[in-house]
Amino acid sequence: MRALQLLILILLMSSGSAVAQQQKKPAAVSKVTPVEVVVLKKGTELKGLNLGKTKSGNLVFAVQRSWLKKALPDQFESFISNEKETSIANQQDLSKRMKLWIDESEKANKSKAWINSLQDEQKILEEKNPQNQQLYLFEIKPADVKKYSPVQPMVKQLLMVAWQERLDDVENKTAGELSQELLTSKIDWQKEKIYLADRLPPMRIEDELDWSVRKALFAYKSQEGIHLQGTGGFLVDKGDAKGNDFGGIFQGAAQSILGDAMKEFGLVQNQAKQVSWAEQAAKIGNDKKVIALRVTRVVPELNAGKMSVEDTILTKLPNGNWIPVWNSKLSADASQARPQAEAQIRNDPNVGAMLKQIEGFGLGNQLNQALRAGAATLELQAQSEVGFAEFLRMTSKRLDGPPIHWFVR
């Protein structure tokens, strides 16, 4: 269920659907209804899309506001009244949270630019009117649902593209009709990137953890967080370095392969007692007075013939503890030749002297292994950057967007 929910959100917030791209012929969806249907026990039928669940287990179901007004005219004003009441309560809660955040930032002597950005954000949030949004959200208790009819991921992609393009009468057309209409407009809906987050009404902050994570991601996006990189328990602030740390990448790979030989020949220092990377990250975050940390770690797994890169976002809670809120791990074959990446490492001035020393000790074969492992690490870091940028874009644009736990793996 979590995997399906994550897929829906990735589609909703902006990625093209890999599942959709596998299907090339629109005829395969021609007679399918493009919307999901929820029938409530009291008889109301809703046509739209299930976005996910709240922490309490309620279903969050999106429908187009225009459809709602036409399909349920007798209940529409009641829906709008309920939305307005909920929206006022949510905005008041968010306004208090923003004021407290601004006060905390002023006491911590944060920059004037940062304070101004929070004040600007507070003003934007307070002025939002949910009735101007394309989509209306129902929060439905499971006990109130009589029947739920989902559709396949490919059809979800089609529906969201149709919503994005604001096609008329989407809910009463077949998927084939929508597909043809989009293709006539030269829109390849199977590959189209989607971003519907700005068409959702403001959503409530679920709890203090939800708010802490939202703040951390917003802060990181706004350059109020730091990015640490390293291997084992050794981490450095990437902001203190320029460009790619080829020396650090190579030394980490080489030490994993050459092990004690590098220490014996004096190529690395004997390290003091190791602390965990999480402990070191928390210390750096506290020293730099930030609430968001990104930690990218190289994890050699040479017994399995691979290198891995782990990417983690940490946020600081009000009680001072740091917790992980998102994690990604990518792996690659450490024995595969990557000539271009290996050349980048070889040509780096921080690596050159180390290479000569290692070659001088007759460790040429191990050196080649280390270069390949380092090149694999470079490749993984590039892939990790893409994945992190997508996650940050989906979760940090709006402080009043979908709950962050929908996106966490």
C-alpha positions in Angstrom: 0.0 0.0 0.0 2.8 2.4 0.9 4.5 1.7 -2.5 1.2 2.5 -4.4 0.7 5.7 -2.3 4.3 6.8 -3.1 3.7 6.2 -6.8 0.5 8.3 -6.8 2.4 11.2 -5.0 5.3 11.1 -7.4 2.9 11.4 -10.3 0.9 14.1 -8.5 3.9 16.3 -7.6 5.7 16.0 -10.9 7.3 12.9 -12.2 6.5 11.1 -15.5 5.1 7.7 -14.9 7.4 4.8 -15.7 4.4 2.5 -15.7 2.7 4.8 -18.2 5.6 4.9 -20.5 5.6 1.2 -20.8 2.2 1.4 -22.5 2.4 2.8 -26.0 -1.1 2.2 -27.4 -3.9 4.5 -26.1 -6.5 1.9 -27.2 -5.6 -0.2 -24.2 -7.4 2.3 -21.9 -10.2 3.3 -24.4 -13.2 2.0 -22.4 -11.9 2.5 -18.9 -13.2 5.2 -16.6 -10.4 7.6 -15.9 -11.4 8.5 -12.3 -11.5 6.6 -9.1 -14.9 6.4 -7.4 -15.8 6.5 -3.7 -19.4 5.7 -2.7 -20.2 6.8 0.8 -22.6 4.9 3.0 -24.9 7.9 3.0 -25.2 7.6 -0.8 -22.9 10.3 -2.1 -20.7 9.3 -5.0 -17.4 11.0 -5.5 -15.3 10.9 -8.7 -11.6 11.8 -8.4 -8.3 10.5 -7.1 -7.2 9.0 -3.8 -4.1 10.8 -2.7 -3.3 8.9 0.5 -4.2 8.6 4.2 -3.8 10.8 7.2 -1.9 9.4 10.2 -5.3 8.6 11.8 -6.1 6.5 8.7 -8.6 8.8 7.0 -8.7 8.7 3.2 -7.8 12.0 1.5 -9.7 12.1 -1.8 -9.4 14.9 -4.4 -12.1 16.0 -6.8 -12.3 18.9 -9.2 -14.2 21.8 -7.7 -16.0 22.4 -11.1 -17.2 18.7 -11.2 -18.4 18.9 -7.5 -20.5 22.0 -8.2 -22.2 20.3 -11.2 -22.6 16.8 -9.9 -23.7 17.7 -6.3 -25.3 21.1 -6.6 -27.6 20.6 -3.5 -24.6 19.8 -1.3 -22.0 22.1 -2.9 -22.6 25.1 -0.6 -22.4 22.9 2.4 -19.1 21.5 1.2 -17.7 25.0 0.7 -18.9 26.1 4.1 -17.2 23.1 5.8 -14.0 23.8 3.8 -14.0 27.5 4.8 -14.4 26.6 8.5 -11.6 24.0 8.3 -9.4 26.4 6.3 -9.7 29.2 8.9 -8.7 26.8 11.7 -5.8 25.5 9.7 -4.6 29.0 8.8 -4.8 30.2 12.4 -2.7 27.2 13.5 -0.1 27.8 10.8 0.0 31.5 11.5 0.9 30.8 15.1 3.5 28.3 14.1 5.1 30.8 11.6 5.1 33.6 14.2 6.9 31.3 16.7 9.4 30.2 14.0 10.1 33.8 13.2 10.6 34.7 16.9 13.0 31.7 17.3 15.0 32.8 14.3 15.3 36.3 15.6 16.5 35.1 19.0 19.1 32.8 17.2 20.4 35.9 15.3 19.5 34.5 11.9 20.1 36.7 8.9 17.8 39.5 8.0 17.2 37.8 4.6 16.1 34.6 6.3 13.7 36.5 8.7 12.3 38.4 5.7 11.7 35.1 3.8 9.8 33.6 6.7 7.7 36.8 7.0 6.9 36.7 3.3 6.0 33.1 3.5 3.7 33.8 6.4 1.9 36.5 4.4 1.4 34.2 1.4 0.0 31.4 3.7 -2.4 33.8 5.4 -3.8 35.2 2.1 -4.5 31.8 0.5 -8.2 31.2 -0.4 -8.9 27.5 -0.9 -11.9 28.3 -3.2 -9.4 29.6 -5.8 -7.9 26.1 -6.1 -8.9 23.7 -8.8 -9.2 20.7 -6.5 -11.3 20.1 -3.4 -10.2 17.6 -0.8 -12.5 15.2 1.2 -11.1 13.6 4.3 -13.1 10.4 4.7 -13.2 8.0 7.6 -12.9 4.4 6.5 -16.1 3.5 8.3 -18.0 6.0 6.1 -16.9 4.3 2.8 -19.4 1.9 1.2 -17.3 1.2 -1.9 -14.0 2.3 -3.4 -13.1 1.7 -7.0 -9.4 2.4 -7.8 -7.8 2.6 -11.3 -4.5 1.5 -12.6 -1.3 3.7 -12.3 -1.4 4.3 -16.1 -4.9 5.6 -15.9 -4.0 7.8 -12.9 -1.3 9.4 -15.1 -3.9 10.1 -17.8 -6.3 11.6 -15.3 -3.8 13.9 -13.8 -2.6 15.2 -17.2 -6.2 15.8 -18.1 -6.6 17.8 -14.9 -3.4 19.6 -15.5 -4.5 20.6 -18.9 -8.0 21.5 -17.5 -9.9 19.5 -20.1 -13.7 19.8 -19.9 -15.9 17.2 -18.3 -13.1 14.9 -17.5 -15.1 12.8 -15.0 -17.8 11.9 -17.6 -15.5 10.8 -20.4 -13.7 7.5 -21.0 -10.0 7.2 -20.8 -9.9 6.6 -24.5 -11.7 9.9 -25.2 -9.3 11.8 -22.9 -6.3 10.2 -24.5 -7.4 11.1 -28.0 -8.2 14.7 -26.9 -4.7 15.1 -25.4 -3.0 13.5 -28.4 -5.0 15.8 -30.7 -3.4 18.7 -28.8 0.0 17.1 -29.3 0.4 16.2 -25.6 2.0 12.8 -25.0 0.2 12.1 -21.8 2.2 9.0 -21.1 5.5 11.0 -20.8 4.1 14.3 -19.6 5.5 15.6 -16.3 2.9 16.6 -13.8 2.8 19.2 -11.1 -0.6 19.6 -9.4 0.6 20.6 -5.9 -0.3 24.2 -6.4 -3.9 23.3 -7.3 -4.5 21.7 -3.9 -6.1 23.7 -1.1 -4.0 24.2 2.0 -3.7 21.1 4.1 -3.4 20.9 7.9 -0.3 20.3 9.9 -0.9 16.8 11.3 1.4 17.0 14.4 4.6 18.4 15.8 6.7 15.9 14.0 5.1 16.8 10.7 5.7 20.4 11.3 9.4 19.9 12.3 10.0 18.0 9.1 8.2 20.6 6.9 10.3 23.3 8.6 13.6 21.4 8.0 12.9 20.8 4.3 11.8 24.4 3.7 14.9 25.6 5.6 17.2 23.3 3.6 15.8 24.5 0.3 16.3 28.1 1.5 20.0 27.5 2.2 19.4 27.3 6.0 20.6 23.7 6.2 24.0 22.1 5.6 25.2 19.1 3.5 27.7 16.8 5.1 29.7 14.2 3.1 32.0 11.4 4.1 32.6 7.8 4.8 32.4 5.8 8.0 32.1 8.1 10.9 34.1 10.9 9.2 32.0 13.8 7.8 32.8 17.2 6.4 30.6 20.1 5.5 30.4 20.2 1.7 29.9 24.0 1.8 33.5 24.3 3.1 34.9 22.6 0.0 35.0 23.6 -3.6 33.9 21.3 -6.4 34.0 17.6 -6.2 36.2 16.1 -3.4 38.0 13.6 -5.6 40.7 13.2 -3.0 38.3 12.3 -0.3 36.4 9.9 -2.6 39.5 8.2 -3.8 41.0 7.9 -0.3 37.8 6.4 1.1 37.8 3.8 -1.7 41.5 3.1 -1.5 41.5 2.7 2.2 38.6 0.2 1.9 40.6 -1.9 -0.6 44.2 -1.4 0.7 43.3 -1.4 4.4 46.2 -1.7 6.7 48.8 -1.2 4.0 47.9 2.5 3.7 48.3 2.9 7.4 51.6 1.0 7.4 53.1 3.2 4.7 51.8 6.4 6.3 49.3 7.3 3.6 46.5 7.8 6.2 46.5 8.9 9.8 45.5 6.5 12.5 42.2 7.8 13.5 41.0 8.5 17.0 38.1 6.6 18.6 35.3 6.6 16.0 31.9 8.0 16.8 28.9 7.2 14.7 28.1 9.3 11.7 24.8 10.3 13.3 26.5 11.5 16.4 29.0 13.5 14.4 26.3 14.9 12.2 24.2 16.0 15.2 27.3 17.8 16.7 27.9 19.7 13.5 24.3 20.6 13.2 24.2 21.9 16.8 27.4 23.8 16.4 26.1 25.5 13.2 22.7 26.1 14.7 20.6 24.6 11.9 17.5 22.4 12.0 18.2 20.5 8.8 21.1 18.3 7.7 21.6 16.3 4.6 24.2 13.5 5.1 25.7 11.7 2.0 27.9 8.8 3.0 30.0 6.5 0.9 29.5 2.9 2.1 32.0 0.4 0.6 30.6 -3.1 0.3 33.6 -4.7 -1.4 32.9 -8.2 -0.2 29.8 -8.0 -2.3 31.7 -6.3 -5.1 29.9 -3.0 -4.9 30.1 0.5 -3.6 27.0 2.2 -2.1 26.0 5.8 -1.4 23.5 6.5 1.4 21.6 9.8 1.4 19.8 10.9 4.6 17.9 13.9 5.7 17.9 14.7 9.4 15.8 17.2 11.3 16.1 18.6 14.8 13.1 18.2 17.0 12.1 20.7 19.7 13.6 18.5 22.4 17.0 18.7 20.7 17.1 15.2 19.3 18.0 14.6 15.6 15.9 12.1 13.7 16.1 10.8 10.1 13.1 11.7 7.9 14.2 10.4 4.5 16.8 7.9 3.3 18.0 6.6 0.0 20.6 4.0 -0.8 22.1 3.4 -4.2 24.6 0.7 -5.2 26.9 0.0 -8.2 29.3 -2.6 -9.4 32.8 -1.6 -8.0 34.7 -3.7 -10.6 33.2 -2.1 -13.7 35.5 0.2 -15.8 34.4 3.8 -16.0 37.2 5.5 -17.9 35.9 9.0 -17.9 35.3 9.1 -14.1 38.6 7.3 -13.4 40.4 10.0 -15.5 38.7 12.7 -13.4 40.0 11.2 -10.2 43.5 10.6 -11.6 43.8 14.2 -12.9 42.8 15.7 -9.6 45.9 17.4 -7.9 44.8 16.1 -4.5 45.0 12.5 -5.8 48.2 12.6 -7.9 50.7 12.5 -5.0 48.8 9.7 -3.3 48.8 7.7 -6.6 52.5 7.9 -7.0 53.1 6.8 -3.4 50.8 3.8 -3.8 52.4 2.8 -7.2 55.8 3.1 -5.6 54.9 0.5 -3.0 54.0 -2.0 -5.7 50.3 -1.9 -5.1 49.3 -1.3 -8.7 46.6 -3.9 -8.9 44.9 -2.7 -5.8 45.2 0.8 -7.1 43.2 0.0 -10.2 40.5 -1.5 -7.9 40.5 1.6 -5.8 40.1 3.8 -8.9 37.2 1.8 -10.2 35.5 1.9 -6.8 36.1 5.7 -6.7 34.6 6.0 -10.1 31.6 4.0 -9.1 31.2 6.3 -6.1 31.2 9.4 -8.4 28.5 7.8 -10.6 26.4 7.1 -7.5 26.8 10.6 -6.1 25.5 12.1 -9.4 22.4 9.7 -9.3 21.9 10.6 -5.6 21.8 14.3 -6.4 19.0 13.7 -8.9 16.9 11.7 -6.5 17.4 14.2 -3.7 16.5 17.2 -5.8 13.3 15.5 -6.9 12.4 14.6 -3.2 13.1 18.2 -2.1 11.1 19.7 -4.9 8.1 17.6 -4.1 8.2 18.3 -0.3 9.6 21.8 0.3 7.7 24.1 -2.1 4.7 24.5 0.2 4.6 24.5 4.0 0.9 23.8 3.8 1.2 21.0 1.2 0.5 17.2 1.5 1.8 15.5 4.7 5.5 14.7 4.5 5.0 11.1 5.7 3.3 10.4 2.3 6.7 10.8 0.7 8.9 9.0 3.2 10.2 5.5 2.2 
